[in-house]
């Protein structure tokens, strides 16, 4: 199936649109031209049948590109935030597991984790560790 084969009706509609466009372009430039403007070429707006015909498809494509850009930005932000958080959680879990393997009771593990949290907080705030 070839999308670029014009039917007689499409051809007549295209010619009518082109005729209307030419009439509007001539009305916009005005019928009276001065001697200085007679030497300058008339700047006519670009006319593209494809842009007019595929307007819905182009709008969908722009929306899809915009959505994919937002999704890629969201993925980068999530990676920047979640990777350090995941590594910190893995470190704390391995610290607690190491304490358990070394024979610490649940109460001792809680105390060790509180001490660890206090040292990290002191390091972040710039104070002396307790």
Backbone as a printed PyTorch tensor [residue, N CA C, xyz], in Angstrom:
tensor([[[  0.8500,  -1.1720,   0.0000],
         [  0.0000,   0.0000,   0.0000],
         [  0.8960,   1.2360,   0.0000]],

        [[  0.6890,   2.0970,  -0.9390],
         [  1.4820,   3.3030,  -1.0520],
         [  0.6460,   4.4800,  -0.5570]],

        [[  1.1420,   5.1460,   0.4770],
         [  0.3960,   6.2490,   1.0720],
         [  0.4710,   7.5180,   0.2430]],

        [[  1.3490,   7.5670,  -0.7570],
         [  1.5590,   8.7850,  -1.5030],
         [  0.8360,   8.8120,  -2.8400]],

        [[ -0.0450,   7.8530,  -3.0870],
         [ -0.8690,   7.8840,  -4.2890],
         [ -2.0870,   8.7400,  -3.9890]],

        [[ -2.2830,   9.7820,  -4.7970],
         [ -3.4010,  10.7000,  -4.5770],
         [ -4.6120,  10.2470,  -5.3840]],

        [[ -5.7510,  10.3320,  -4.7350],
         [ -6.9890,  10.1060,  -5.4700],
         [ -7.3900,  11.4230,  -6.1220]],

        [[ -8.3730,  11.3640,  -6.9800],
         [ -8.8300,  12.5860,  -7.6450],
         [ -9.3590,  13.5970,  -6.6360]],

        [[-10.0730,  13.1030,  -5.6230],
         [-10.6180,  14.0020,  -4.6050],
         [ -9.4920,  14.6560,  -3.8010]],

        [[ -8.4770,  13.8790,  -3.4220],
         [ -7.3550,  14.4360,  -2.6760],
         [ -6.6040,  15.4650,  -3.5150]],

        [[ -6.4480,  15.1830,  -4.8100],
         [ -5.7470,  16.1180,  -5.6840],
         [ -6.5090,  17.4310,  -5.7810]],

        [[ -7.8360,  17.3630,  -5.9150],
         [ -8.6190,  18.5940,  -6.0190],
         [ -8.5860,  19.3720,  -4.6910]],

        [[ -8.6370,  18.6530,  -3.5600],
         [ -8.5540,  19.3220,  -2.2620],
         [ -7.1930,  19.9880,  -2.0910]],

        [[ -6.1350,  19.3160,  -2.5070],
         [ -4.7950,  19.8830,  -2.4010],
         [ -4.6780,  21.1460,  -3.2480]],

        [[ -5.2170,  21.1070,  -4.4590],
         [ -5.1530,  22.2780,  -5.3350],
         [ -5.9400,  23.4460,  -4.7440]],

        [[ -7.1040,  23.1450,  -4.1410],
         [ -7.8920,  24.2000,  -3.4940],
         [ -7.1150,  24.8160,  -2.3330]],

        [[ -6.4570,  23.9800,  -1.5200],
         [ -5.6650,  24.4920,  -0.4010],
         [ -4.5130,  25.3580,  -0.9040]],

        [[ -3.8490,  24.8920,  -1.9610],
         [ -2.7400,  25.6740,  -2.5200],
         [ -3.2410,  27.0000,  -3.0650]],

        [[ -4.3970,  27.0010,  -3.7250],
         [ -4.9670,  28.2260,  -4.2700],
         [ -5.3030,  29.2020,  -3.1440]],

        [[ -5.9250,  28.6840,  -2.0570],
         [ -6.2500,  29.5360,  -0.9110],
         [ -4.9820,  30.0870,  -0.2760]],

        [[ -3.9560,  29.2640,  -0.2170],
         [ -2.7060,  29.6880,   0.3810],
         [ -2.0600,  30.8040,  -0.4440]],

        [[ -2.0600,  30.6510,  -1.7610],
         [ -1.4940,  31.6790,  -2.6230],
         [ -2.2860,  32.9850,  -2.5170]],

        [[ -3.6130,  32.8770,  -2.4470],
         [ -4.4420,  34.0780,  -2.3040],
         [ -4.1500,  34.7800,  -0.9770]],

        [[ -4.0190,  34.0090,   0.0860],
         [ -3.7280,  34.6000,   1.3890],
         [ -2.3410,  35.2340,   1.4020]],

        [[ -1.3870,  34.6140,   0.7310],
         [ -0.0310,  35.1600,   0.6870],
         [ -0.0180,  36.4840,  -0.0730]],

        [[ -0.7860,  36.5760,  -1.1520],
         [ -0.8420,  37.8190,  -1.9150],
         [ -1.5850,  38.9030,  -1.1450]],

        [[ -2.6280,  38.5460,  -0.4030],
         [ -3.3530,  39.5200,   0.4010],
         [ -2.4830,  40.0440,   1.5420]],

        [[ -1.6650,  39.1640,   2.0920],
         [ -0.8190,  39.5670,   3.2110],
         [  0.2700,  40.5370,   2.7640]],

        [[  0.7950,  40.3690,   1.5600],
         [  1.8570,  41.2560,   1.0850],
         [  1.3050,  42.5720,   0.5820]],

        [[  0.0400,  42.5990,   0.2300],
         [ -0.5850,  43.8280,  -0.2590],
         [ -0.4110,  43.9630,  -1.7640]],

        [[ -1.3260,  44.6780,  -2.3750],
         [ -1.2750,  44.8040,  -3.8300],
         [ -0.3650,  45.9410,  -4.2580]],

        [[ -0.1410,  46.9510,  -3.3970],
         [  0.6960,  48.0920,  -3.7470],
         [  2.0950,  47.8420,  -3.2000]],

        [[  3.0930,  47.8790,  -4.0770],
         [  4.4740,  47.6830,  -3.6720],
         [  5.2680,  48.9290,  -4.0450]],

        [[  6.1200,  49.3550,  -3.1590],
         [  6.9420,  50.5280,  -3.4360],
         [  8.1320,  50.1250,  -4.2950]],

        [[  8.8770,  51.1130,  -4.7710],
         [ 10.0150,  50.8200,  -5.6460],
         [ 11.0880,  50.0440,  -4.9020]],

        [[ 11.2940,  50.3430,  -3.6060],
         [ 12.3370,  49.6300,  -2.8570],
         [ 11.9120,  48.2000,  -2.5520]],

        [[ 10.6150,  47.9980,  -2.2970],
         [ 10.1590,  46.6490,  -1.9960],
         [  9.9800,  45.8190,  -3.2570]],

        [[  9.9400,  46.4450,  -4.4260],
         [  9.7920,  45.6940,  -5.6670],
         [ 11.0470,  44.8860,  -5.9600]],

        [[ 12.1880,  45.3780,  -5.4890],
         [ 13.4310,  44.6460,  -5.7190],
         [ 13.6040,  43.4930,  -4.7480]],

        [[ 12.9420,  43.5390,  -3.5940],
         [ 13.0850,  42.5010,  -2.5800],
         [ 12.1230,  41.3610,  -2.8830]],

        [[ 12.5820,  40.1280,  -2.7700],
         [ 11.6710,  39.0040,  -2.9970],
         [ 10.6530,  38.8900,  -1.8590]],

        [[  9.4980,  38.4070,  -2.1890],
         [  8.4420,  38.2350,  -1.1990],
         [  8.7350,  36.9630,  -0.4150]],

        [[  8.8130,  37.0940,   0.9040],
         [  9.0640,  35.9300,   1.7470],
         [  7.7340,  35.2230,   1.9970]],

        [[  7.6030,  34.0660,   1.3990],
         [  6.3740,  33.3080,   1.5780],
         [  6.6150,  32.2230,   2.6170]],

        [[  5.6140,  31.9790,   3.4490],
         [  5.7920,  30.9440,   4.4630],
         [  5.9380,  29.5700,   3.8030]],

        [[  6.6840,  28.7040,   4.4510],
         [  6.8900,  27.3590,   3.9080],
         [  5.5740,  26.5950,   3.9790]],

        [[  5.2510,  25.9460,   2.8960],
         [  4.0250,  25.1560,   2.8450],
         [  4.4260,  23.7070,   2.6670]],

        [[  3.9110,  22.8770,   3.5230],
         [  4.2290,  21.4620,   3.4370],
         [  2.9370,  20.6700,   3.5410]],

        [[  2.6450,  19.9650,   2.4890],
         [  1.4370,  19.1370,   2.4740],
         [  1.5550,  18.0230,   3.5020]],

        [[  2.7760,  17.5140,   3.6930],
         [  2.9730,  16.4300,   4.6580],
         [  2.6590,  16.9030,   6.0700]],

        [[  3.0800,  18.1400,   6.3940],
         [  2.8090,  18.6480,   7.7320],
         [  1.3200,  18.8270,   7.9620]],

        [[  0.6090,  19.2560,   6.9480],
         [ -0.8340,  19.4380,   7.1020],
         [ -1.5470,  18.0880,   7.1630]],

        [[ -1.1140,  17.1660,   6.3300],
         [ -1.7680,  15.8570,   6.2580],
         [ -1.5170,  15.0410,   7.5160]],

        [[ -0.3020,  15.0660,   7.9980],
         [  0.0660,  14.2250,   9.1360],
         [  0.1570,  15.0210,  10.4300]],

        [[ -0.7400,  15.9730,  10.6080],
         [ -0.7090,  16.8370,  11.7850],
         [ -0.9270,  16.0380,  13.0840]],

        [[ -1.8670,  15.1120,  13.0700],
         [ -2.1270,  14.3120,  14.2680],
         [ -0.9280,  13.4270,  14.5950]],

        [[ -0.3370,  12.8330,  13.5560],
         [  0.8180,  11.9640,  13.7650],
         [  2.0050,  12.7590,  14.3080]],

        [[  2.2050,  13.9700,  13.7840],
         [  3.2990,  14.7990,  14.2660],
         [  3.0730,  15.2210,  15.7200]],

        [[  1.8370,  15.5360,  16.0640],
         [  1.5310,  15.8980,  17.4530],
         [  1.7720,  14.7090,  18.3780]],

        [[  1.3710,  13.5170,  17.9340],
         [  1.6040,  12.3130,  18.7320],
         [  3.1010,  12.0690,  18.9010]],

        [[  3.8600,  12.2810,  17.8310],
         [  5.3080,  12.0740,  17.8920],
         [  5.9550,  13.0680,  18.8630]],

        [[  5.5340,  14.3250,  18.8110],
         [  6.0780,  15.3200,  19.7470],
         [  5.7580,  14.9370,  21.1890]],

        [[  4.5390,  14.4760,  21.4320],
         [  4.1470,  14.0630,  22.7800],
         [  4.9640,  12.8530,  23.2290]],

        [[  5.1950,  11.9140,  22.3220],
         [  5.9650,  10.7170,  22.6510],
         [  7.4170,  11.0800,  22.9700]],

        [[  7.9920,  11.9930,  22.2070],
         [  9.3730,  12.4320,  22.4650],
         [  9.4480,  13.1410,  23.8060]],

        [[  8.4700,  14.0050,  24.0870],
         [  8.4430,  14.7210,  25.3610],
         [  8.3300,  13.7390,  26.5290]],

        [[  7.4710,  12.7340,  26.3840],
         [  7.2930,  11.7410,  27.4390],
         [  8.5600,  10.9240,  27.6410]],

        [[  9.2100,  10.5350,  26.5440],
         [ 10.4320,   9.7400,  26.6850],
         [ 11.5450,  10.5630,  27.3190]],

        [[ 11.6080,  11.8580,  27.0240],
         [ 12.6180,  12.7180,  27.6650],
         [ 12.3550,  12.8260,  29.1610]],

        [[ 11.0920,  13.0190,  29.5380],
         [ 10.7670,  13.0960,  30.9640],
         [ 11.0790,  11.7810,  31.6650]],

        [[ 10.7910,  10.6590,  31.0010],
         [ 11.0780,   9.3570,  31.5930],
         [ 12.5790,   9.1530,  31.7670]],

        [[ 13.3680,   9.6020,  30.8070],
         [ 14.8140,   9.4390,  30.9480],
         [ 15.3590,  10.3170,  32.0690]],

        [[ 14.8220,  11.5250,  32.2160],
         [ 15.2380,  12.3930,  33.3280],
         [ 14.8530,  11.7460,  34.6590]],

        [[ 13.6530,  11.1830,  34.7320],
         [ 13.2120,  10.5220,  35.9650],
         [ 14.1040,   9.3210,  36.2830]],

        [[ 14.5010,   8.5510,  35.2660],
         [ 15.3880,   7.4110,  35.4950],
         [ 16.7400,   7.8660,  36.0360]],

        [[ 17.2700,   8.9440,  35.5110],
         [ 18.5630,   9.4460,  35.9860],
         [ 18.4470,   9.9180,  37.4330]],

        [[ 17.3810,  10.6410,  37.7380],
         [ 17.1940,  11.1350,  39.1090],
         [ 17.0320,   9.9670,  40.0720]],

        [[ 16.2410,   8.9650,  39.6840],
         [ 16.0740,   7.7980,  40.5450],
         [ 17.3870,   7.0570,  40.7380]],

        [[ 18.1790,   6.9410,  39.6880],
         [ 19.4720,   6.2620,  39.8110],
         [ 20.3890,   7.0290,  40.7500]],

        [[ 20.3980,   8.3560,  40.6300],
         [ 21.2590,   9.1670,  41.4850],
         [ 20.8290,   9.0610,  42.9490]],

        [[ 19.5340,   8.9350,  43.1920],
         [ 19.0410,   8.8730,  44.5690],
         [ 19.0660,   7.4490,  45.1110]],

        [[ 18.5890,   6.4840,  44.3370],
         [ 18.4120,   5.1290,  44.8610],
         [ 19.6980,   4.3260,  44.9800]],

        [[ 20.6840,   4.5740,  44.1360],
         [ 21.9270,   3.7960,  44.2360],
         [ 22.6360,   4.0690,  45.5600]],

        [[ 22.8480,   5.3250,  45.9610],
         [ 23.4790,   5.5310,  47.2810],
         [ 22.6350,   5.0220,  48.4490]],

        [[ 21.3230,   5.1870,  48.3530],
         [ 20.4490,   4.6990,  49.4300],
         [ 20.5260,   3.1780,  49.5180]],

        [[ 20.5230,   2.5160,  48.3750],
         [ 20.6340,   1.0540,  48.3600],
         [ 21.9740,   0.5750,  48.8980]],

        [[ 23.0480,   1.2580,  48.5350],
         [ 24.3640,   0.8810,  49.0470],
         [ 24.4490,   1.0830,  50.5620]],

        [[ 23.8640,   2.1670,  51.0510],
         [ 23.8610,   2.4100,  52.5020],
         [ 23.0640,   1.3300,  53.2180]],

        [[ 21.8990,   0.9650,  52.6850],
         [ 21.0860,  -0.0900,  53.3040],
         [ 21.8300,  -1.4230,  53.2790]],

        [[ 22.5220,  -1.7080,  52.1950],
         [ 23.2980,  -2.9490,  52.1030],
         [ 24.4290,  -2.9520,  53.1300]],

        [[ 25.0900,  -1.8110,  53.3000],
         [ 26.1670,  -1.7170,  54.2820],
         [ 25.6370,  -1.9330,  55.6990]],

        [[ 24.5290,  -1.2970,  56.0440],
         [ 23.9500,  -1.4450,  57.3890],
         [ 23.5130,  -2.8900,  57.6150]],

        [[ 22.9010,  -3.5020,  56.6010],
         [ 22.4740,  -4.8970,  56.7370],
         [ 23.6770,  -5.8180,  56.9160]],

        [[ 24.7480,  -5.5860,  56.1650],
         [ 25.9350,  -6.4410,  56.3180],
         [ 26.6000,  -6.2130,  57.6770]],

        [[ 26.5580,  -4.9780,  58.1790],
         [ 27.1000,  -4.6780,  59.5120],
         [ 26.3110,  -5.4310,  60.5780]],

        [[ 24.9870,  -5.3810,  60.4710],
         [ 24.1470,  -6.0800,  61.4420],
         [ 24.3440,  -7.5910,  61.3300]],

        [[ 24.4440,  -8.1170,  60.1290],
         [ 24.6410,  -9.5550,  59.9280],
         [ 25.9980,  -9.9950,  60.4800]],

        [[ 27.0200,  -9.1640,  60.3060],
         [ 28.3440,  -9.4740,  60.8480],
         [ 28.3010,  -9.5130,  62.3680]],

        [[ 27.5620,  -8.5800,  62.9660],
         [ 27.4190,  -8.5750,  64.4210],
         [ 26.7100,  -9.8410,  64.9050]],

        [[ 25.6960, -10.2680,  64.1720],
         [ 24.9430, -11.4710,  64.5470],
         [ 25.8270, -12.7050,  64.4040]],

        [[ 26.6000, -12.7720,  63.3310],
         [ 27.4930, -13.9160,  63.1100],
         [ 28.5640, -13.9740,  64.2040]],

        [[ 28.9990, -12.8310,  64.6850],
         [ 30.0060, -12.7880,  65.7520],
         [ 29.4130, -13.1210,  67.1190]],

        [[ 28.1020, -13.3580,  67.2050],
         [ 27.4790, -13.8090,  68.4380],
         [ 26.7640, -12.7410,  69.2200]],

        [[ 26.4360, -11.6120,  68.6370],
         [ 25.7510, -10.5470,  69.3600],
         [ 24.2790, -10.9020,  69.5230]],

        [[ 23.7140, -10.5290,  70.6570],
         [ 22.2880, -10.7290,  70.8960],
         [ 21.5170,  -9.6110,  70.1970]],

        [[ 20.1960,  -9.7910,  70.0290],
         [ 19.4190,  -8.7270,  69.3720],
         [ 19.5340,  -7.3790,  70.0840]],

        [[ 19.6050,  -7.3850,  71.3950],
         [ 19.7580,  -6.1370,  72.1370],
         [ 21.1000,  -5.4730,  71.8400]],

        [[ 22.1610,  -6.2970,  71.7590],
         [ 23.4790,  -5.7540,  71.4490],
         [ 23.5400,  -5.2100,  70.0230]],

        [[ 22.8590,  -5.8840,  69.0900],
         [ 22.8300,  -5.4170,  67.7010],
         [ 22.1710,  -4.0460,  67.6360]],

        [[ 21.0720,  -3.8590,  68.3910],
         [ 20.3840,  -2.5710,  68.4070],
         [ 21.3070,  -1.5020,  68.9830]],

        [[ 22.0150,  -1.8220,  70.0550],
         [ 22.9410,  -0.8530,  70.6490],
         [ 24.0660,  -0.5010,  69.6670]],

        [[ 24.6090,  -1.5100,  68.9790],
         [ 25.6780,  -1.2650,  68.0200],
         [ 25.1880,  -0.3910,  66.8550]],

        [[ 23.9700,  -0.6600,  66.3890],
         [ 23.4140,   0.1490,  65.2920],
         [ 23.1450,   1.5810,  65.7370]],

        [[ 22.7060,   1.7690,  67.0040],
         [ 22.5000,   3.1260,  67.5090],
         [ 23.8380,   3.8610,  67.6130]],

        [[ 24.8670,   3.1750,  68.0720],
         [ 26.1880,   3.7850,  68.1430],
         [ 26.7130,   4.1250,  66.7460]],

        [[ 26.4710,   3.2190,  65.8060],
         [ 26.8890,   3.4630,  64.4230],
         [ 26.1680,   4.6840,  63.8580]],

        [[ 24.8520,   4.7790,  64.1020],
         [ 24.0720,   5.9210,  63.6120],
         [ 24.5690,   7.2140,  64.2480]],

        [[ 24.9320,   7.1550,  65.5320],
         [ 25.4520,   8.3530,  66.2070],
         [ 26.7720,   8.7990,  65.5960]],

        [[ 27.6620,   7.8450,  65.2750],
         [ 28.9470,   8.1970,  64.6580],
         [ 28.7460,   8.7820,  63.2660]],

        [[ 27.8340,   8.2210,  62.4880],
         [ 27.5680,   8.7390,  61.1440],
         [ 26.9850,  10.1370,  61.2330]],

        [[ 26.0380,  10.3600,  62.1410],
         [ 25.4410,  11.6890,  62.3200],
         [ 26.4850,  12.7050,  62.7530]],

        [[ 27.3930,  12.3010,  63.6460],
         [ 28.4460,  13.2150,  64.0980],
         [ 29.3840,  13.5490,  62.9430]],

        [[ 29.6440,  12.5630,  62.0810],
         [ 30.5220,  12.8140,  60.9480],
         [ 29.8630,  13.7710,  59.9430]],

        [[ 28.5630,  13.5940,  59.7450],
         [ 27.8430,  14.4470,  58.7970],
         [ 27.7390,  15.8740,  59.3170]],

        [[ 27.4510,  16.0330,  60.5940],
         [ 27.3050,  17.3690,  61.1640],
         [ 28.6310,  18.0250,  61.4730]],

        [[ 29.7110,  17.2690,  61.4560],
         [ 31.0270,  17.8380,  61.6990],
         [ 31.4200,  17.8660,  63.1590]],

        [[ 30.6310,  17.2780,  64.0050],
         [ 30.9330,  17.2410,  65.4330],
         [ 31.8580,  16.0800,  65.7640]],

        [[ 32.2630,  16.0200,  67.0130],
         [ 33.1410,  14.9340,  67.4690],
         [ 32.3110,  13.6780,  67.7010]],

        [[ 32.8320,  12.5200,  67.3200],
         [ 32.0910,  11.2800,  67.5790],
         [ 31.9920,  11.0050,  69.0700]],

        [[ 30.8840,  10.4140,  69.4520],
         [ 30.6530,  10.1580,  70.8890],
         [ 31.0760,   8.7660,  71.2560]]])
